[in-house]
Amino acid sequence: MSSAIELSIGQQFEIERFNRALDATTDPDQLRQLAKQLMQAWQAQKAATKWAIHQQHSPPSFQVPQGSEVIHD
């Protein structure tokens, strides 16, 4: 049983914006720049997703900020 991931309206508009920019670009250097931006965004999203999943499956950690004293009774 898998659930489909739905894109928000904002995300759909962003996809359309990139599609139009790609369609309108005839300069190979501009296409290369757009491809690099998209690759960077994709990898950043993958990293954020991995981090979020890890946070969900990890027990909460309580850390004492540096320089703070821990008082024991």
C-alpha atoms as a printed R data frame, in Angstrom:
   type eleno elety resid chain resno      x      y       z
1  ATOM     1    CA   MET     A     1  0.000  0.000   0.000
2  ATOM     2    CA   SER     A     2  1.720  3.190  -1.143
3  ATOM     3    CA   SER     A     3  0.386  6.700  -1.080
4  ATOM     4    CA   ALA     A     4  1.140  9.132  -3.853
5  ATOM     5    CA   ILE     A     5  2.994 12.280  -2.990
6  ATOM     6    CA   GLU     A     6  0.986 15.281  -4.068
7  ATOM     7    CA   LEU     A     7  2.648 18.505  -5.120
8  ATOM     8    CA   SER     A     8  1.304 21.766  -3.784
9  ATOM     9    CA   ILE     A     9 -0.037 24.384  -6.175
10 ATOM    10    CA   GLY     A    10  3.123 26.405  -5.525
11 ATOM    11    CA   GLN     A    11  5.306 23.444  -6.459
12 ATOM    12    CA   GLN     A    12  3.301 22.829  -9.615
13 ATOM    13    CA   PHE     A    13  3.754 26.469 -10.616
14 ATOM    14    CA   GLU     A    14  7.498 26.220  -9.930
15 ATOM    15    CA   ILE     A    15  7.724 23.167 -12.193
16 ATOM    16    CA   GLU     A    16  5.843 25.005 -14.910
17 ATOM    17    CA   ARG     A    17  8.141 28.016 -14.499
18 ATOM    18    CA   PHE     A    18 11.226 25.836 -14.971
19 ATOM    19    CA   ASN     A    19  9.631 24.021 -17.911
20 ATOM    20    CA   ARG     A    20  8.947 27.328 -19.652
21 ATOM    21    CA   ALA     A    21 12.456 28.572 -18.937
22 ATOM    22    CA   LEU     A    22 13.909 25.385 -20.407
23 ATOM    23    CA   ASP     A    23 11.648 25.552 -23.467
24 ATOM    24    CA   ALA     A    24 12.575 29.189 -24.102
25 ATOM    25    CA   THR     A    25 16.325 28.666 -23.741
26 ATOM    26    CA   THR     A    26 18.371 28.060 -26.867
27 ATOM    27    CA   ASP     A    27 21.753 28.938 -25.390
28 ATOM    28    CA   PRO     A    28 23.640 25.759 -24.364
29 ATOM    29    CA   ASP     A    29 25.402 27.605 -21.522
30 ATOM    30    CA   GLN     A    30 22.074 28.724 -20.045
31 ATOM    31    CA   LEU     A    31 20.707 25.192 -20.353
32 ATOM    32    CA   ARG     A    32 23.805 23.883 -18.598
33 ATOM    33    CA   GLN     A    33 23.313 26.417 -15.741
34 ATOM    34    CA   LEU     A    34 19.651 25.474 -15.369
35 ATOM    35    CA   ALA     A    35 20.544 21.783 -15.309
36 ATOM    36    CA   LYS     A    36 23.123 22.409 -12.580
37 ATOM    37    CA   GLN     A    37 20.607 24.390 -10.513
38 ATOM    38    CA   LEU     A    38 18.032 21.636 -10.848
39 ATOM    39    CA   MET     A    39 20.581 18.958  -9.892
40 ATOM    40    CA   GLN     A    40 21.611 20.940  -6.813
41 ATOM    41    CA   ALA     A    41 17.981 21.469  -5.776
42 ATOM    42    CA   TRP     A    42 17.216 17.774  -6.291
43 ATOM    43    CA   GLN     A    43 20.164 16.642  -4.178
44 ATOM    44    CA   ALA     A    44 19.364 19.169  -1.439
45 ATOM    45    CA   GLN     A    45 15.803 17.846  -1.333
46 ATOM    46    CA   LYS     A    46 17.045 14.264  -1.091
47 ATOM    47    CA   ALA     A    47 19.318 15.231   1.809
48 ATOM    48    CA   ALA     A    48 16.479 17.056   3.588
49 ATOM    49    CA   THR     A    49 14.174 14.059   3.139
50 ATOM    50    CA   LYS     A    50 16.825 11.682   4.492
51 ATOM    51    CA   TRP     A    51 17.379 13.963   7.497
52 ATOM    52    CA   ALA     A    52 13.634 14.198   8.200
53 ATOM    53    CA   ILE     A    53 13.222 10.422   8.038
54 ATOM    54    CA   HIS     A    54 16.199  9.961  10.353
55 ATOM    55    CA   GLN     A    55 14.714 12.465  12.821
56 ATOM    56    CA   GLN     A    56 11.410 10.582  12.827
57 ATOM    57    CA   HIS     A    57 13.068  7.258  13.620
58 ATOM    58    CA   SER     A    58 15.575  8.525  16.185
59 ATOM    59    CA   PRO     A    59 14.756  8.956  19.840
60 ATOM    60    CA   PRO     A    60 14.852 12.576  20.951
61 ATOM    61    CA   SER     A    61 18.219 13.607  22.280
62 ATOM    62    CA   PHE     A    62 18.580 16.059  25.082
63 ATOM    63    CA   GLN     A    63 21.821 17.940  24.946
64 ATOM    64    CA   VAL     A    64 23.098 20.433  27.445
65 ATOM    65    CA   PRO     A    65 24.368 23.541  25.673
66 ATOM    66    CA   GLN     A    66 28.095 24.101  25.998
67 ATOM    67    CA   GLY     A    67 28.994 26.253  28.942
68 ATOM    68    CA   SER     A    68 25.877 25.244  30.879
69 ATOM    69    CA   GLU     A    69 26.110 23.545  34.245
70 ATOM    70    CA   VAL     A    70 24.234 20.374  35.043
71 ATOM    71    CA   ILE     A    71 22.939 20.388  38.612
72 ATOM    72    CA   HIS     A    72 22.640 16.995  40.291
73 ATOM    73    CA   ASP     A    73 20.494 16.497  43.400
